[in-house]
Amino acid sequence: YLNVSFHDITDLNKRLASSPTGGLCGMAALYLALLSTILTESRLKMLNYHQMRTKVFDEMKVPEDPDLSDEHLLDLYDKHLCGGTVHHARRDTLKNRSVKIQEQNQLNAHGA
Protein backbone atom coordinates (compact mmCIF):
# COMPACT_ATOMS: atom_id res chain seq x y z
CA TYR A 1 0.00 0.00 0.00
CA LEU A 2 3.01 2.31 0.22
CA ASN A 3 4.83 3.79 -2.74
CA VAL A 4 7.30 1.01 -3.60
CA SER A 5 9.49 3.45 -5.50
CA PHE A 6 10.41 4.96 -2.13
CA HIS A 7 9.58 2.20 0.32
CA ASP A 8 10.79 -1.09 -1.04
CA ILE A 9 11.59 -4.10 1.13
CA THR A 10 15.16 -2.86 1.70
CA ASP A 11 13.93 0.51 2.99
CA LEU A 12 11.32 -1.08 5.24
CA ASN A 13 13.82 -3.59 6.67
CA LYS A 14 16.13 -0.73 7.67
CA ARG A 15 13.40 1.01 9.69
CA LEU A 16 12.78 0.40 13.37
CA ALA A 17 9.33 -0.88 14.27
CA SER A 18 8.91 2.02 16.68
CA SER A 19 10.76 5.31 16.40
CA PRO A 20 9.87 8.95 17.13
CA THR A 21 9.84 9.60 13.37
CA GLY A 22 10.00 7.28 10.40
CA GLY A 23 9.29 4.03 12.23
CA LEU A 24 7.07 1.36 10.74
CA CYS A 25 4.32 1.98 13.29
CA GLY A 26 4.36 5.72 12.61
CA MET A 27 4.21 5.15 8.87
CA ALA A 28 1.25 2.82 9.28
CA ALA A 29 -0.53 5.24 11.61
CA LEU A 30 -0.03 8.17 9.21
CA TYR A 31 -1.30 6.06 6.32
CA LEU A 32 -4.42 5.01 8.22
CA ALA A 33 -5.10 8.53 9.52
CA LEU A 34 -4.94 9.99 6.02
CA LEU A 35 -6.93 7.13 4.50
CA SER A 36 -9.73 7.57 7.02
CA THR A 37 -9.92 11.33 6.51
CA ILE A 38 -8.73 13.08 3.36
CA LEU A 39 -6.95 10.75 0.93
CA THR A 40 -7.86 7.72 -1.13
CA GLU A 41 -5.83 4.53 -1.23
CA SER A 42 -4.73 5.26 -4.80
CA ARG A 43 -3.51 8.74 -3.82
CA LEU A 44 -1.66 7.35 -0.80
CA LYS A 45 0.17 4.87 -3.02
CA MET A 46 1.83 7.84 -4.72
CA LEU A 47 3.21 9.30 -1.48
CA ASN A 48 6.24 8.52 0.61
CA TYR A 49 6.54 8.89 4.38
CA HIS A 50 7.67 12.53 4.24
CA GLN A 51 4.90 13.45 1.81
CA MET A 52 2.31 11.88 4.14
CA ARG A 53 3.62 14.04 6.99
CA THR A 54 3.45 17.08 4.72
CA LYS A 55 -0.20 16.31 3.93
CA VAL A 56 -1.01 16.25 7.65
CA PHE A 57 0.72 19.60 8.24
CA ASP A 58 -0.98 21.06 5.16
CA GLU A 59 -4.40 19.88 6.32
CA MET A 60 -3.84 21.54 9.70
CA LYS A 61 -2.50 24.65 7.96
CA VAL A 62 0.60 24.82 10.17
CA PRO A 63 4.28 24.96 9.22
CA GLU A 64 6.09 21.66 9.00
CA ASP A 65 8.18 20.68 12.00
CA PRO A 66 10.63 17.87 11.15
CA ASP A 67 11.44 17.41 14.85
CA LEU A 68 7.84 16.68 15.82
CA SER A 69 7.36 12.98 16.53
CA ASP A 70 4.84 10.99 14.52
CA GLU A 71 2.90 10.31 17.70
CA HIS A 72 2.63 14.02 18.57
CA LEU A 73 1.81 14.94 14.98
CA LEU A 74 -1.03 12.40 14.90
CA ASP A 75 -2.28 13.63 18.27
CA LEU A 76 -2.40 17.20 16.92
CA TYR A 77 -4.10 15.97 13.75
CA ASP A 78 -6.73 14.16 15.80
CA LYS A 79 -7.40 17.32 17.83
CA HIS A 80 -7.55 19.34 14.62
CA LEU A 81 -10.07 16.98 13.06
CA CYS A 82 -12.28 16.68 16.10
CA GLY A 83 -12.17 20.32 17.08
CA GLY A 84 -11.36 22.02 13.79
CA THR A 85 -13.71 23.87 11.49
CA VAL A 86 -12.74 22.14 8.26
CA HIS A 87 -15.15 19.38 7.31
CA HIS A 88 -14.61 16.78 4.64
CA ALA A 89 -17.28 14.43 3.34
CA ARG A 90 -15.31 11.34 4.35
CA ARG A 91 -14.86 12.64 7.91
CA ASP A 92 -18.58 13.42 8.18
CA THR A 93 -19.39 9.94 6.90
CA LEU A 94 -17.12 8.37 9.53
CA LYS A 95 -18.69 10.50 12.26
CA ASN A 96 -22.21 9.50 11.16
CA ARG A 97 -21.17 5.84 11.11
CA SER A 98 -19.73 6.17 14.61
CA VAL A 99 -22.97 7.73 15.91
CA LYS A 100 -25.03 4.91 14.38
CA ILE A 101 -22.77 2.30 16.00
CA GLN A 102 -23.10 4.02 19.38
CA GLU A 103 -26.89 4.16 19.02
CA GLN A 104 -27.01 0.47 18.12
CA ASN A 105 -24.78 -0.38 21.08
CA GLN A 106 -27.13 1.51 23.39
CA LEU A 107 -30.13 -0.37 21.97
CA ASN A 108 -28.32 -3.68 22.42
CA ALA A 109 -27.37 -2.80 25.99
CA HIS A 110 -31.01 -2.13 26.84
CA GLY A 111 -32.22 -5.39 25.31
CA ALA A 112 -33.90 -3.89 22.27
VOKEPA-361471 format. One record per residue: residue in three letters; x, y, z of N, C-alpha, C in turn. Coordinates in steps of 0.05 Angstrom, whole numbers, plus 5000, padded with zeros to 4 digits. Atoms other than C-alpha are relative to their C-alpha. Last residue first. Example, Ala and Ser with C-alpha at 12.3 -4.5 7.8 and 13.67 -1.06 7.14 Angstrom:
# residues 2
SER498449764999527349795143498550225014 ALA501849765000524649105156501850245000 
# end
This chain:
# residues 112
ALA501849955023432249225445500749834976 GLY501550245008435648925506498050054978 HIS502649994986438049575537498149784991 ALA499550014971445349445520497350005016 ASN499250284993443449265448500349985031 LEU502450165004439749935439500649715010 GLN501949934978445750305468497549844999 ASN498950124975450449925422498350075023 GLN500650295001446050095362501049875026 GLU502950034996446250835380499349715001 GLN500549954972453850805388497049975006 ILE498950234985454550465320499450045030 LYS501950235004449950985288500949765015 VAL502449944985454151555318498049764998 SER499450044972460551235292497650055018 ARG499850294996457751175222500549945030 ASN502750105001455651905223500049705006 LYS501349914976462652105245497249895001 LEU498950164977465851675191498650085026 THR501150275003461251995138501049825023 ASP502850004991462852685164498849734998 ARG500049974971470352535158497150005011 ARG499250264989469452275087499950015030 ALA502250195002465452895067500849735013 HIS499850145025470853365093497849794999 HIS501550255002469753885146500349884973 VAL500050115027474554435165498649735001 THR502349915014472654775230499849894972 GLY499549815021477354405276497450084986 GLY500749744990475754065342500250224979 CYS502350014982475453345322499150275009 LEU502350115013479953405261497550015018 HIS500849825022484953875292497449904988 LYS501349774987485253465357499050204978 ASP502650094988486552835316498550245013 TYR501850045023491853195275497349915010 LEU500949735009495253445338498049984978 ASP501749894979495452735365499050274993 LEU502750135003497952485298498250095022 LEU501349905024503652995300497249884997 HIS501049744994505352805371498550134976 GLU502150034980505852065354498850275007 ASP502450095014509752205290497649985020 SER500350295002514752605331497449934985 LEU502450094987515753345316499649704996 ASP499350114974522953485297497649895015 PRO498750275003521353575223500749875026 ASP498050014979516454145240501249724998 GLU498850264994512254335180502150025022 PRO497450065013508654995184501049735009 VAL497849924983501254965203502649944987 LYS499249735007495054935159502050115020 MET500349844976492354315194500750294996 GLU502850014992491253985126499550165025 ASP501649845018498054215103497150015008 PHE499549724993501453925165498450194982 VAL501249954974498053255153500450295008 LYS502949995003499653265079498650065026 THR500649735012506953425094497050034997 ARG499849804978507252815140499350284990 MET502450044983504652385083500150195023 GLN502349875013509852695036497449965016 HIS499849714996515352515085497750154987 TYR500449934971513151785088500050305004 ASN498150134982512551705012499450105029 LEU498549844981506451864970502149835015 MET498149825014503751574906501850155019 LYS498050175012500350974940502150174985 LEU497950074980496751474984502249834988 ARG498449764996493051754924502249945019 SER498449965024490551054904501850255003 GLU497950195001488350914975501850044976 THR500850275010484351544977502449825001 LEU498850115024486152155019498949724993 ILE500049825024482552625067501149874974 THR500949725000480252275130500050134973 SER502749984988480551515140499050295001 LEU502050165014486151435090497250035012 LEU500649865025490152005120497949854984 ALA501349744994489851715190499250154975 LEU502750054992491251005164498550265007 TYR501550115023497451215126497149975008 LEU500549785019499951635184498349924977 ALA502049824988498951055232499450244983 ALA502650135002502550565186497850185011 MET500850005029508451035177497249884997 GLY500849735007508751145252499150034971 CYS502649944987508650405266499050284993 LEU502250145014514150275215497350065012 GLY500250284993518650815245497749874985 GLY499150185021520051465208499949705007 THR500849935028519751925267501049784982 PRO501549744998519751795343499150104972 SER498049795000521551065328498550275002 SER501049774985517850405334502350205002 ALA502950044998518749825285498850255013 LEU500750124975525650085267496949975001 ARG501549844981526850205194499449855026 LYS498149834986532349855153498650175022 ASN498450174982527649285133502050175017 LEU501750084977522649785105501649845020 ASP500549764983527950105060498549925025 THR497549924988530349435034499650245019 ILE499450184977523249185023502650075014 ASP499850285008521649784979500749845025 HIS500050184978519250445006499949714991 PHE498649894978520850994957500449805022 SER497749865011519050694890501750125022 VAL497750185001514650204928502450134987 ASN498649965026509750764945502549835000 LEU498249775001506050465004501350024973 TYR501649765000500050005000501750255000 
# end
